[in-house]
Amino acid sequence: MAMLLLIPLLVLSMALFSISSATFSLQPGICYGQLGDNLPPPQKSLSLLTSLHAKGVKLYDANPAILHALQNTSLQVSIMVPNELIANISSNQTLADEWVSDNVVPFHPRTRIRYLLVGNEIISTTANQTWLRLVPAMRRIKRSLKALGIHRVKVGTSSAMDVLETSFPPSNGAFRKDIAGPVMKPMLKFLNRTKSFFFLDVYPFFAWASDPANINLDYALFESKNITVTDPGSGLVYTNLFDQMVDAVYFAMKRLGFPGIRIFIAETGWPNGGDLDQVGANIYNAATYNRNFIKKVMRKPFVGTPARPGLVLPSFLFALFNENQKPGPGTERHFGLLHPNGSRVYDVDLSEETPESEFSPLPAPENNEKFKGKIWCVAARRDNATALAAALSYACSQGNGTCDPIQPRGKCFKPDSLFWHASYAFSAYWAQFRKDGGTCYFNGLAMQTAKDPSYGSCKFPSVTL
């Protein structure tokens, strides 16, 4: 049965490449996020991006300064309609026309805009009222492009792996029941009709980190030499976690009647750092994953995935910079190939022209096993008393008795010590709410530490791993 499937899929993949070779480059592009207060200006950033030999750049908006800087370059560009505009655009063609007129027309074709994504991970990041507006908004944007004579721009939207209800084994891949009919099927119909891509964000790191005891790290890093996983439903054999995840989406699309839609890897990568409680987030693993991913997508003959052998996988690596204003766990601020000052976090060449023997040695990984012990969440910065006071107030307002010990006559009360009180409040908040998704971040004002800040009779609450 598996062999019968493979033959038409191989023929399909060859045809798709011949049709689309002028549309995208085999060489990965890079996601250029801007959530940092210390990033270089656009012209410098794009110079750094091209020094990595990227062939494309993905933006999370339609920043005019960046689009202007991209004029007359060879970089293929992906731009994005912000999530918050989707609802209005979905029901108003005039707004769609205005958005395209303002954000595409002034730059196209001198800026090589090739992809226009309507929203970013809508299913994962917005209320479900927006979900039903997504495909109508995509249709209106496509209609606007056509009316303005712009035909070489693919319209889509990026999806995370949580659009799937089941992903293992890959042949059981299926979209979530709440979105399969009302959202995903109309979307796939649109992508199929317009010959666009299913833009997918694929992060083996998160899948592995959620279960490192049962998922082999080498299997997640494309480093597996003798570990394979056989899909009992299809008989397909997997040698890495990435292929497993991608094929689960192929099978999910096939289950809804759309086996021929191509996947574009809209984001993938591995964090080069993170918090103490985030296993495997280090420079060694990040370099290993990204270098091996580049090898995979650049290999000739094209390897595709077990369910789509020989199929070209266009892609963007995440991300250009470590972005210090991204909210959430520490890994969110440590996906960059570059530091904000332009220096490389580790050596990488997206063209594969530089031999790895010429790269600088990588530091040995020190957190490939889960941290064991106590962790506290303390204030990290003293330079913004107003923000620190607001964060302290927020932490103390959560839970029951969170900040009682730092009230007057409390065991941890220190008069005129905002920094100290904030540290206690952050630890107390995190100890209560970590299990519910609370983070030790507070807009960059907090950090994790393994050093106990307690003193005397004042005991700081902690998280024990």
RAFEN-V269529 format. One record per pair of residues at least 12 apart in sequence whose ideal C-beta (glycine too) atoms are under 10 Angstrom apart, sorted by the first residue. I is the first residue (numbers start at 1). J is the second residue. Records with the same first field share a line. If there is no record, write none. Layout:
I->J ; J
This chain:
1->233 ; 234 ; 235
2->171 ; 231 ; 233 ; 234 ; 235 ; 236 ; 237 ; 306 ; 307
3->235
5->171 ; 234 ; 235 ; 236 ; 254 ; 259 ; 307 ; 308
6->234 ; 235 ; 236 ; 306 ; 307 ; 308 ; 309 ; 310
7->309
8->259 ; 260
9->250 ; 259 ; 260 ; 304 ; 305 ; 306 ; 307 ; 308 ; 309 ; 310 ; 311
10->304 ; 308 ; 309 ; 310 ; 311
11->310
12->259 ; 260 ; 262 ; 308 ; 310 ; 311
13->262 ; 302 ; 304 ; 305 ; 308 ; 309 ; 310 ; 311 ; 312
14->301 ; 302 ; 310 ; 311 ; 312
15->260
16->195 ; 260 ; 261 ; 262 ; 308 ; 310 ; 311 ; 312
17->262 ; 302 ; 304 ; 310 ; 311 ; 312
19->195 ; 262
20->154 ; 195 ; 197 ; 262 ; 312 ; 314
21->312
22->152
23->76 ; 114 ; 115 ; 152 ; 154 ; 195 ; 196 ; 197 ; 262 ; 314
24->55 ; 56 ; 76 ; 114 ; 115 ; 154 ; 197 ; 262 ; 264 ; 312 ; 313 ; 314 ; 315
25->54 ; 55 ; 56 ; 74 ; 75 ; 76 ; 114 ; 312 ; 314 ; 315 ; 350
26->55 ; 297 ; 298 ; 299 ; 300 ; 302 ; 312 ; 313 ; 314 ; 315
27->53 ; 54 ; 55 ; 56 ; 76 ; 294 ; 297 ; 298 ; 314 ; 315 ; 350 ; 351 ; 352
28->52 ; 53 ; 54 ; 55 ; 56 ; 265 ; 268 ; 290 ; 293 ; 294 ; 297 ; 298 ; 313 ; 314 ; 315 ; 316 ; 317 ; 350 ; 351
29->49 ; 54 ; 55 ; 56 ; 57 ; 58 ; 75 ; 76 ; 77 ; 78 ; 114 ; 115 ; 265 ; 266 ; 314 ; 315 ; 316 ; 317 ; 320 ; 350
30->48 ; 49 ; 50 ; 52 ; 53 ; 54 ; 55 ; 56 ; 57 ; 58 ; 75 ; 269 ; 315 ; 316 ; 317 ; 318 ; 319 ; 320 ; 321 ; 336 ; 337 ; 338 ; 350
31->54 ; 56 ; 57 ; 58 ; 59 ; 60 ; 78 ; 201 ; 266 ; 267 ; 268 ; 269 ; 316 ; 317 ; 318 ; 319 ; 320 ; 321 ; 335 ; 336 ; 337
32->45 ; 46 ; 48 ; 49 ; 54 ; 57 ; 58 ; 59 ; 60 ; 63 ; 66 ; 70 ; 77 ; 78 ; 316 ; 318 ; 319 ; 320 ; 321
33->58 ; 59 ; 60 ; 61 ; 267 ; 318 ; 319 ; 320 ; 321 ; 322 ; 323 ; 325 ; 326 ; 335 ; 336
34->59 ; 60 ; 61 ; 63 ; 66 ; 320 ; 321 ; 323 ; 325
35->60 ; 319 ; 321 ; 323 ; 324 ; 325 ; 326 ; 327 ; 332 ; 333
36->321 ; 322 ; 323 ; 324 ; 325 ; 326 ; 333 ; 336 ; 340
37->323 ; 324 ; 325 ; 340 ; 444
38->321 ; 322 ; 323 ; 324 ; 325 ; 339 ; 340 ; 341
39->320 ; 321 ; 322 ; 323 ; 324 ; 325 ; 336 ; 338 ; 340 ; 341 ; 342
40->320 ; 321 ; 338 ; 340 ; 341 ; 342
41->65 ; 66 ; 69
42->63 ; 64 ; 65 ; 66 ; 67 ; 68 ; 69 ; 70
43->65 ; 66 ; 68 ; 69 ; 70
44->69 ; 342
45->57 ; 66 ; 69 ; 320 ; 321 ; 338 ; 340 ; 342
46->66 ; 69 ; 70 ; 73 ; 75 ; 320
47->69 ; 342
48->320 ; 321 ; 337 ; 338 ; 342 ; 343 ; 344
49->70 ; 73 ; 75 ; 320 ; 321 ; 337 ; 338 ; 350
50->73 ; 74 ; 75 ; 350
51->338 ; 342 ; 344 ; 349
52->317 ; 320 ; 337 ; 338 ; 344 ; 347 ; 348 ; 349 ; 350 ; 351
53->294 ; 348 ; 349 ; 350 ; 351 ; 352 ; 353 ; 354
54->75 ; 76 ; 316 ; 317 ; 320 ; 337 ; 350 ; 351
55->74 ; 75 ; 76 ; 314 ; 350 ; 351
56->74 ; 75 ; 76 ; 77 ; 78 ; 112 ; 114 ; 115 ; 314 ; 315 ; 316 ; 350
57->70 ; 73 ; 75 ; 76 ; 77 ; 78 ; 79 ; 112 ; 316 ; 320
58->76 ; 77 ; 78 ; 79 ; 80 ; 115 ; 117 ; 158 ; 199 ; 266 ; 267 ; 315 ; 316 ; 317 ; 318 ; 319 ; 320
59->77 ; 78 ; 79 ; 80 ; 113 ; 115 ; 117
60->78 ; 79 ; 80 ; 82 ; 83 ; 117 ; 120 ; 158 ; 319
61->79 ; 80 ; 81 ; 82 ; 103 ; 120
62->77 ; 79 ; 80 ; 81 ; 82 ; 99 ; 100 ; 102 ; 103 ; 104 ; 106 ; 107 ; 113 ; 116
63->79 ; 80 ; 103
64->102 ; 103 ; 106 ; 107
66->79 ; 107 ; 111
67->79 ; 103 ; 104 ; 106 ; 107 ; 108 ; 110 ; 111 ; 113
68->106 ; 107 ; 110 ; 111
69->111
70->107 ; 110 ; 111 ; 112 ; 113
71->106 ; 107 ; 108 ; 109 ; 110 ; 111 ; 112
72->110 ; 111 ; 112
73->110 ; 111 ; 112
74->112
75->111 ; 112 ; 114
76->111 ; 112 ; 113 ; 114 ; 115 ; 314
77->107 ; 108 ; 111 ; 112 ; 113 ; 114 ; 115 ; 116 ; 153
78->113 ; 114 ; 115 ; 116 ; 117 ; 153 ; 154 ; 156 ; 158 ; 199 ; 264 ; 266 ; 316
79->103 ; 104 ; 107 ; 108 ; 111 ; 113 ; 114 ; 115 ; 116 ; 117 ; 153
80->103 ; 115 ; 116 ; 117 ; 118 ; 119 ; 120 ; 157 ; 158
81->96 ; 99 ; 100 ; 103 ; 116 ; 117 ; 118 ; 119 ; 120 ; 137 ; 138 ; 141 ; 155 ; 157
82->99 ; 118 ; 119 ; 120
83->118 ; 119 ; 120 ; 121 ; 122 ; 125 ; 126 ; 130 ; 134 ; 157
84->119 ; 126 ; 130
85->99 ; 118 ; 119 ; 137
86->118 ; 119 ; 122 ; 126 ; 130 ; 131 ; 133 ; 134 ; 136 ; 137 ; 138 ; 141 ; 157
87->126 ; 127 ; 129 ; 130 ; 132 ; 133 ; 134 ; 136 ; 137
88->133 ; 137
89->118 ; 119 ; 133 ; 136 ; 137 ; 138 ; 140 ; 141 ; 144
90->118 ; 130 ; 132 ; 133 ; 134 ; 135 ; 136 ; 137 ; 138 ; 139 ; 140 ; 141
91->133 ; 136 ; 137 ; 140
92->137 ; 140
93->139 ; 140 ; 141 ; 143 ; 144 ; 147
94->140 ; 144
95->137 ; 140 ; 144
96->118 ; 136 ; 137 ; 138 ; 139 ; 140 ; 141 ; 142 ; 143 ; 144 ; 145 ; 147
97->140 ; 141 ; 143 ; 144 ; 145 ; 147 ; 148
98->144
99->116 ; 118 ; 137 ; 140 ; 141 ; 144
100->116 ; 140 ; 141 ; 142 ; 143 ; 144 ; 145 ; 146 ; 147 ; 148 ; 150 ; 153
101->144 ; 147 ; 148
103->116
104->116 ; 141 ; 144 ; 145 ; 148 ; 150 ; 153
105->144 ; 145 ; 148 ; 149 ; 150
108->145 ; 148 ; 149 ; 150 ; 152 ; 153
109->150 ; 152 ; 153
112->152 ; 153
113->145 ; 150 ; 152 ; 153 ; 154
114->152 ; 153 ; 154 ; 314
115->153 ; 154 ; 155 ; 156 ; 158 ; 196 ; 197 ; 199 ; 264 ; 266 ; 314 ; 316
116->138 ; 141 ; 142 ; 144 ; 145 ; 150 ; 153 ; 154 ; 155 ; 156 ; 157 ; 196
117->138 ; 141 ; 154 ; 155 ; 156 ; 157 ; 158 ; 197 ; 199 ; 264 ; 266
118->133 ; 134 ; 135 ; 136 ; 137 ; 138 ; 139 ; 140 ; 141 ; 142 ; 155 ; 156 ; 157 ; 158
119->133 ; 134 ; 137 ; 138 ; 156 ; 157 ; 158 ; 159
120->157 ; 158 ; 159 ; 160 ; 199 ; 201 ; 266 ; 267
121->157 ; 158 ; 159 ; 160 ; 161 ; 162 ; 163 ; 199 ; 201 ; 266 ; 267
122->134 ; 137 ; 157 ; 158 ; 159 ; 160 ; 163 ; 179 ; 183
123->157 ; 159 ; 160 ; 162 ; 163 ; 175 ; 176 ; 178 ; 179 ; 183 ; 184
124->158 ; 159 ; 160 ; 161 ; 162 ; 163 ; 201
125->160
128->178 ; 179 ; 182 ; 183
131->178 ; 179 ; 182 ; 183 ; 184
132->179 ; 182 ; 183 ; 186
133->183
134->157 ; 179 ; 183 ; 186 ; 187 ; 190
135->157 ; 182 ; 183 ; 184 ; 185 ; 186 ; 187 ; 188 ; 189 ; 190 ; 191
136->186 ; 190
137->155 ; 157
138->155 ; 156 ; 157 ; 186 ; 187 ; 190 ; 191 ; 194 ; 196
139->155 ; 186 ; 190 ; 193 ; 194
140->155
141->153 ; 155
142->154 ; 155 ; 156 ; 190 ; 193 ; 194 ; 196
143->155
146->194
153->196
154->191 ; 194 ; 195 ; 196 ; 197 ; 199 ; 264
155->190 ; 191 ; 194 ; 196 ; 197
156->187 ; 190 ; 191 ; 194 ; 196 ; 197 ; 198 ; 199 ; 200 ; 264 ; 266
157->187 ; 190 ; 191 ; 196 ; 198 ; 199 ; 266
158->198 ; 199 ; 200 ; 201 ; 264 ; 266 ; 267 ; 316
159->175 ; 179 ; 183 ; 184 ; 187 ; 198 ; 199 ; 200 ; 201 ; 249 ; 266
160->200 ; 201 ; 202 ; 203 ; 206 ; 266 ; 267
161->200 ; 201 ; 202 ; 203 ; 204 ; 206 ; 207 ; 245 ; 246 ; 248 ; 249
162->176 ; 201 ; 206
163->175 ; 176 ; 179 ; 180 ; 183 ; 184 ; 187 ; 198 ; 200 ; 201 ; 249 ; 252
164->176 ; 179 ; 180 ; 184 ; 245 ; 248 ; 249 ; 251 ; 252
165->177 ; 178 ; 179 ; 180 ; 252
166->248 ; 251 ; 252
167->207 ; 244 ; 245 ; 247 ; 248 ; 249 ; 251 ; 252
168->207 ; 229 ; 231 ; 244 ; 245 ; 248
169->229 ; 230 ; 231 ; 232 ; 233 ; 234 ; 236 ; 238 ; 244 ; 247 ; 248 ; 251
170->229 ; 231 ; 233 ; 234 ; 236 ; 238 ; 243 ; 244 ; 245 ; 246 ; 247 ; 248 ; 249 ; 250 ; 251 ; 252 ; 305 ; 306 ; 307
171->231 ; 232 ; 233 ; 234 ; 235 ; 236 ; 247 ; 248 ; 250 ; 251 ; 254 ; 255 ; 307
172->231 ; 232 ; 233 ; 234 ; 248 ; 251 ; 252 ; 255
173->233 ; 244 ; 245 ; 246 ; 247 ; 248 ; 249 ; 250 ; 251 ; 252 ; 253 ; 254 ; 255 ; 307
174->248 ; 251 ; 252 ; 255 ; 256
175->187 ; 188 ; 249 ; 252 ; 253 ; 255 ; 256
176->252
180->252 ; 255 ; 256
181->256
184->198 ; 252 ; 253 ; 256 ; 258
185->253 ; 256 ; 257 ; 258
187->253 ; 256 ; 258 ; 261
188->252 ; 253 ; 256 ; 257 ; 258 ; 261
189->256 ; 257 ; 258 ; 261
191->253 ; 258 ; 261 ; 262
192->253 ; 257 ; 258 ; 259 ; 260 ; 261
195->260 ; 261 ; 262
196->261 ; 262 ; 264
197->261 ; 262 ; 263 ; 264 ; 265 ; 266 ; 314
198->249 ; 250 ; 252 ; 253 ; 258 ; 261 ; 262 ; 263 ; 264 ; 266
199->263 ; 264 ; 265 ; 266 ; 267 ; 314 ; 316
200->245 ; 246 ; 249 ; 250 ; 263 ; 264 ; 265 ; 266 ; 267 ; 268 ; 313 ; 315
201->265 ; 266 ; 267 ; 268 ; 269 ; 316 ; 318
202->241 ; 242 ; 243 ; 244 ; 245 ; 246 ; 249 ; 263 ; 265 ; 266 ; 267 ; 268 ; 269 ; 293 ; 313 ; 315 ; 318
203->220 ; 241 ; 242 ; 245 ; 267 ; 268 ; 269 ; 270 ; 271 ; 289 ; 318 ; 331 ; 335
204->217 ; 219 ; 220 ; 221 ; 222 ; 240 ; 241 ; 242 ; 243 ; 244 ; 245 ; 268 ; 269 ; 270 ; 289 ; 293
205->220 ; 221 ; 241 ; 268 ; 269 ; 270 ; 271 ; 274 ; 278 ; 279 ; 280 ; 281 ; 285 ; 286 ; 289 ; 331 ; 335
206->220 ; 270 ; 271 ; 331
207->220 ; 241 ; 242 ; 244 ; 245
208->220 ; 221 ; 241 ; 270 ; 279 ; 280 ; 285
209->271 ; 274 ; 278 ; 279 ; 280 ; 281 ; 331 ; 370
210->279
212->279 ; 280 ; 368 ; 369 ; 370
213->369 ; 370
215->227 ; 229 ; 241 ; 244
216->229 ; 241
217->241 ; 279 ; 280 ; 285 ; 288 ; 365 ; 368 ; 369
218->240 ; 241 ; 288
219->238 ; 239 ; 240 ; 241 ; 242 ; 244
220->240 ; 241 ; 242 ; 244 ; 270 ; 280 ; 285 ; 288 ; 289
221->240 ; 241 ; 242 ; 270 ; 280 ; 284 ; 285 ; 286 ; 287 ; 288 ; 289 ; 290 ; 291 ; 292 ; 293
222->239 ; 240 ; 241 ; 242 ; 243 ; 288 ; 289 ; 290 ; 291 ; 292 ; 293 ; 295 ; 296
223->239 ; 240 ; 285 ; 288 ; 289 ; 292
224->238 ; 239 ; 240 ; 241
225->239
226->239
227->239 ; 240
228->240
229->241 ; 243 ; 244
230->306
231->244 ; 247 ; 248 ; 251 ; 306 ; 307
233->251
234->247 ; 251 ; 306 ; 307
235->306
236->251 ; 305 ; 306 ; 307 ; 309
237->306
238->305 ; 306 ; 307
239->306
240->292 ; 293 ; 296 ; 305
242->265 ; 268 ; 289 ; 292 ; 293 ; 296 ; 305 ; 313
243->296 ; 303 ; 304 ; 305 ; 306 ; 307 ; 308 ; 313
244->305 ; 306 ; 307
245->268 ; 305
246->263 ; 265 ; 268 ; 304 ; 305 ; 306 ; 307 ; 308 ; 311 ; 313
247->263 ; 304 ; 305 ; 306 ; 307 ; 308
248->307
249->261 ; 263 ; 305 ; 307
250->262 ; 263 ; 304 ; 305 ; 306 ; 307 ; 308 ; 311
251->307
254->307
259->307 ; 308
260->308
262->308 ; 311 ; 312 ; 313 ; 314
263->304 ; 305 ; 308 ; 311 ; 313 ; 314 ; 315
264->313 ; 314 ; 315 ; 316
265->293 ; 297 ; 313 ; 314 ; 315 ; 316 ; 317 ; 318
266->314 ; 315 ; 316 ; 318
267->315 ; 316 ; 317 ; 318 ; 319 ; 335
268->289 ; 290 ; 293 ; 297 ; 313 ; 315 ; 316 ; 317 ; 318 ; 335
269->286 ; 289 ; 290 ; 293 ; 316 ; 317 ; 318 ; 319 ; 335 ; 336 ; 337
270->282 ; 283 ; 284 ; 285 ; 286 ; 287 ; 288 ; 289 ; 290 ; 292 ; 293 ; 317 ; 318 ; 331 ; 334 ; 335
271->283 ; 285 ; 286 ; 289 ; 318 ; 322 ; 329 ; 330 ; 331 ; 332 ; 333 ; 334 ; 335 ; 336
272->284 ; 285 ; 286 ; 287 ; 290 ; 322 ; 331 ; 334 ; 335 ; 336 ; 337 ; 339 ; 345 ; 346
273->286 ; 322 ; 330 ; 331 ; 333 ; 334 ; 335 ; 336 ; 345 ; 367
274->329 ; 330 ; 331 ; 332 ; 333 ; 334 ; 335 ; 367 ; 448
275->329 ; 330 ; 331 ; 332 ; 333 ; 334 ; 367 ; 371 ; 375 ; 377 ; 439 ; 440 ; 441 ; 447 ; 448
276->330 ; 367 ; 370 ; 371 ; 373 ; 375 ; 376 ; 440 ; 447 ; 448 ; 449 ; 450 ; 463 ; 465
277->329 ; 330 ; 367 ; 370 ; 371 ; 375 ; 434 ; 440 ; 448 ; 463 ; 465
278->329 ; 330 ; 331 ; 334 ; 367 ; 370 ; 371 ; 448
279->367 ; 368 ; 369 ; 370 ; 371 ; 465
280->331 ; 365 ; 367 ; 368 ; 369 ; 370
281->329 ; 330 ; 331 ; 334 ; 335 ; 365 ; 367 ; 368
282->334 ; 362 ; 363 ; 364 ; 365 ; 366 ; 367 ; 368
283->334 ; 345 ; 346 ; 362 ; 363 ; 364 ; 365 ; 366
284->346 ; 361 ; 362 ; 363 ; 364 ; 365 ; 366 ; 367 ; 368
285->362 ; 365 ; 367 ; 368
286->334 ; 335 ; 336 ; 337 ; 345 ; 346 ; 348 ; 362 ; 365
287->337 ; 344 ; 345 ; 346 ; 347 ; 348 ; 356 ; 359 ; 360 ; 362 ; 363
288->346 ; 362 ; 365
289->317
290->317 ; 318 ; 335 ; 337 ; 346 ; 348 ; 350
291->346 ; 347 ; 348 ; 349 ; 350 ; 352 ; 356 ; 359 ; 362
293->313 ; 315 ; 317 ; 348
294->315 ; 317 ; 348 ; 349 ; 350 ; 351 ; 352
295->352 ; 356
296->313 ; 315
297->312 ; 313 ; 314 ; 315 ; 317 ; 350 ; 352
298->315 ; 350 ; 351 ; 352
299->352
315->350
317->335 ; 337 ; 348 ; 350
318->335 ; 336 ; 337
319->334 ; 335 ; 336 ; 337 ; 338
320->335 ; 336 ; 337 ; 338 ; 340
321->333 ; 335 ; 336 ; 337 ; 338 ; 339 ; 340 ; 341 ; 342 ; 345
322->334 ; 335 ; 336 ; 337 ; 338 ; 339 ; 340 ; 345
323->335 ; 336 ; 340
324->336 ; 340 ; 444
325->443 ; 444
326->441 ; 444
327->439 ; 441 ; 442 ; 443 ; 444
328->437 ; 439 ; 441
329->437 ; 439 ; 440 ; 441 ; 448
330->439 ; 440 ; 441 ; 447 ; 448
332->439 ; 441
333->441 ; 444
337->350
344->359 ; 360
346->359 ; 360 ; 361 ; 362 ; 363
347->359 ; 360 ; 361 ; 362
370->465
371->448 ; 450 ; 465
372->464 ; 465
373->450 ; 462 ; 463 ; 464 ; 465
374->431 ; 449 ; 450 ; 451 ; 452 ; 460 ; 461 ; 462 ; 463 ; 464 ; 465
375->427 ; 430 ; 431 ; 434 ; 440 ; 448 ; 449 ; 450 ; 451 ; 452 ; 462 ; 463 ; 464 ; 465
376->423 ; 424 ; 426 ; 427 ; 428 ; 430 ; 431 ; 440 ; 447 ; 448 ; 449 ; 450 ; 451 ; 452 ; 453 ; 454 ; 460 ; 461 ; 462 ; 463
377->395 ; 423 ; 424 ; 425 ; 426 ; 427 ; 428 ; 429 ; 430 ; 431 ; 434 ; 438 ; 439 ; 440 ; 441 ; 442 ; 446 ; 447 ; 448 ; 449 ; 453 ; 460 ; 461 ; 462 ; 463
378->419 ; 420 ; 422 ; 423 ; 424 ; 425 ; 426 ; 427 ; 430 ; 440 ; 445 ; 446 ; 447 ; 448 ; 449 ; 451 ; 453 ; 460
379->391 ; 392 ; 418 ; 419 ; 420 ; 421 ; 422 ; 423 ; 424 ; 425 ; 426 ; 427 ; 442 ; 445 ; 446 ; 447 ; 453
380->419 ; 422 ; 423 ; 426 ; 440 ; 441 ; 442 ; 444 ; 445 ; 446 ; 447 ; 448 ; 449
381->419 ; 422 ; 442 ; 443 ; 444 ; 445 ; 446 ; 447
382->418 ; 419 ; 422 ; 445
383->445
384->443 ; 444 ; 445
385->418 ; 419 ; 422
387->422 ; 442 ; 443 ; 444 ; 445
388->418 ; 419 ; 421 ; 422 ; 423 ; 425 ; 426 ; 442 ; 443 ; 445 ; 446
389->418 ; 421 ; 422
390->422 ; 442 ; 443 ; 445
391->422 ; 425 ; 426 ; 429 ; 441 ; 442 ; 443 ; 444 ; 445 ; 446
392->406 ; 418 ; 419 ; 421 ; 422 ; 423 ; 424 ; 425 ; 426 ; 429 ; 442 ; 445
393->422 ; 425
394->425 ; 426 ; 429 ; 442 ; 443
395->421 ; 422 ; 424 ; 425 ; 426 ; 427 ; 428 ; 429 ; 430 ; 432 ; 433 ; 438 ; 442 ; 446
396->421 ; 422 ; 424 ; 425 ; 428 ; 429
397->425 ; 429
398->425 ; 428 ; 429 ; 432 ; 433 ; 438
399->428 ; 429 ; 431 ; 432 ; 433 ; 438
400->432
401->428 ; 432
402->424 ; 425 ; 427 ; 428 ; 429 ; 431 ; 432 ; 433 ; 461
403->421 ; 424 ; 425 ; 428 ; 429
404->428
405->421 ; 424 ; 425 ; 428 ; 457 ; 458 ; 459 ; 460 ; 461
406->420 ; 421 ; 422 ; 423 ; 424 ; 425 ; 428 ; 458
407->421
410->424 ; 458
411->424 ; 455 ; 456 ; 457 ; 458 ; 459
412->424 ; 425 ; 428 ; 453 ; 454 ; 455 ; 456 ; 457 ; 458 ; 459 ; 460
413->458
414->455 ; 458
420->453 ; 455 ; 458
422->442 ; 445 ; 446
423->446 ; 447 ; 449 ; 453 ; 460
424->453 ; 454 ; 458 ; 459 ; 460 ; 461
425->442 ; 446 ; 461
426->440 ; 441 ; 442 ; 445 ; 446 ; 447 ; 448 ; 460 ; 461
427->440 ; 446 ; 448 ; 449 ; 453 ; 454 ; 459 ; 460 ; 461 ; 462 ; 463
428->460 ; 461 ; 462
429->442 ; 446 ; 461
430->442 ; 446 ; 448 ; 461 ; 462 ; 463
431->460 ; 461 ; 462 ; 463 ; 464
432->461 ; 463
434->463 ; 465
435->463
440->463
448->463
449->462
450->462
